[in-house]
Each structure stands twice: as C-alpha cells, then as structure tokens.
Amino acid sequence: MNPSDIIRGFGRPVAYYPALAEHLGGVSATVLFCQMTYWMDKLTSDLGVHKTSEEIQDETGLSYEEQLTARKKLKRLGVLVETHKRLEHRIYFKVNFERVDQVLTQAIDQSPNGQNPFRGMGKAQVGNEGIPCSGTGESPARGEGKTHFDPTEITTETTTENKNTSCPDASLSDEQLTKEAFLNRHPEAVVAHAGKRQWGSKEDLTCAQWMWNRIVKLYEKAAETDGELVRPKEPNWTAWSNEIRLMCAVDGRTHKQICEMFSRVQRDPFWCRNVMSPSKLREKWDDLILRLPSTGVVQNQAGGRDINRISRPDSSVPPGFRG
C-alpha cells in the first residue's frame, strides 16, 4: 500500500498530521495539504477542487498570507497542482499523489534503521469539514459546529517531536520569524519586510521598477506641456514587489501580462492617471480587461468599420446646390 493510500483511507477531514510537517515544509503546508487531500475523493471536476481563500481559511484557520506560503511550498515539492481559469476567476487545486508517494517513500528510505516515520500518523488533529466544493452538496450553516483548527495549538507530544526534527521552526508562521529566518524561508527574496510579511523576487522587483520608469516618463511628458518637472516620490519597492508577486502567485498572471496590461493603461488618458501602482492595477484588472482592448485587437467592427463610432457630419454644400 502506498503512503498516500493510507492518508486517503482515513475518510474524514483532517487538519494536521505532525509526522508530515518536516517533509512538507511546516505545519501550515501540512494543514493545507491534508485538507486538500480530504477533498480529492469528492471532486466533480477533472481540474480538481475549487476553493476560495476565504473557504480555506474557514476550514483550516490559515490566514491569506499563510495560505500563499503553504501553496508555494507544496507546489515547489510538486505535490499540489494549481490550474488557473482566468475567465472564471477560479483556481482549482489537485493533489499529485504520485509525487506524494515519491516524497514520503524517500523519507522512509532515509529514516534511521528504515523505520517508518508515518507509522503513528492515524492520530490527527481534526479540522473543519468546511464548505462542500461546487456541485457536492449544500453548505453547512455558518457557525454551526464550527471547529476551526488553530495551527499554533500543538500537543505536548507533538512539541517534543518537533524539537527533534531538523526544522525546529517549522510551526512558526511568517509573522513570528526574525528577519534572518524570514529570508531563509523565502530564499528567492531580494526585497523583504519580515514585519509586514512582504517580499518579492528579482523578477518581481524588475517588473516594479519597469512600471515606475513608465510613470516617471509620464510625468516628464506632462512637464513638456506645463514647463514644470515634478518628479513623483519613489515607491516602497518591497510593497510594490510583493503586490506583483501576489498577482502572479494568487491571480495567475505572468510578469509579461502585468507589463502588457500596464502598457495599455499608460496609453489611455483616463486610466494612466488613475492606475499608478501595482496595487491599483490589481484592483482594477477586471475592469481594464473589458475597457482596454489589447493592441491589434479591433472590437465591435464589421467590414473594417467600427459600428459604434459615429462619424462627424459633413455640412459643406457641393457645387451646384443651394445651401
């Protein structure tokens, strides 16, 4: 029997298996993994299960930022697959059980004397069954029998076990980490603020700097008319990079798509004044898709003529006619 078969065989919503935390990147990642595993036997779509961040928080107690960190760790391991359906504004989650077996089998092979570190895994802290995924049934009344799992509530037995692992800080969320530990948890970060749990990779920072340069050029162009150059205040690069990272990690955008959308914004006389930061771009993204067609795409046209555009009337009198 494969290790993943054991997990799936428990047949109840689980929140946390302590023995998995060391191998899946910490408590938060394990909580999310176990809850997603629970839903895999109740799928109505081949893409996986659709869950909003609010639903996941209701079921697991994980905050929005903790979910992002957990998802990234699980995706990096290859045990969680995400499918972004941008038109539906949905993210589908699916557990890759073949990869789970590889990860856990490797852990068993590396354990002392070949002992199975997951032998006692049947003792799990039970979480909330949560909200059924679309098409699986009715949602339970909010507040009735709700038993949120608290990631910080760990038994004495679990605490003792964690002290013997190679990841003594695995149960710490980002806000509990020192700056050094925060950077160790996010090695790809080139800008970070541990206190605000904000960070961005080199690509995120490059994208943020590109957007800023476009804004500066906009001010310089305005100065050609006004005769007065007003340079805007340089942004908080960590906050900007973090927002771009969230657009990629949560919303499913790419850095190229972000830059292309901002280019469209800059060409529009109205939106160029109202969207001047990554956070505002993210907030208005759906409106911008509808209002700003991409370059080369001609909308609402028939035979090369824009049917929604009213031409200016010609009031001139042709020769030979009386005005």
Buried (B, 14 or more C-beta within 10 A) or exposed (E): EEBBEBBBEBEEBBBBBBBBBBBBBBBBBBBBBBBBBBBBEEBEBEBBBBBEBEBBBBBBBBBEBBBBBBBBBBBEBEBBBBBBEBEEEBBBBBBBBEBBBBBBEEBBEEEEEEEBBBEEBEEBBEBBBBBBBEEEEEEBEEEEEEEBBEBEEBEEEBEEBBEEBEEEBBBBBBEEBEEEEBBEBBEEBBBBBBEBBBBBBEBBBBBBBBBBEBBEEBEEEEEEEEEEEEEEEEBBBBBBBBBBBBBBBBBBBEBEBBBBBBBBBBEBEEBBEEBBBBBBBBEBBEEBBEEBEEEEEEEEEEEEEEEEEEEEEEEEEEEEEEE
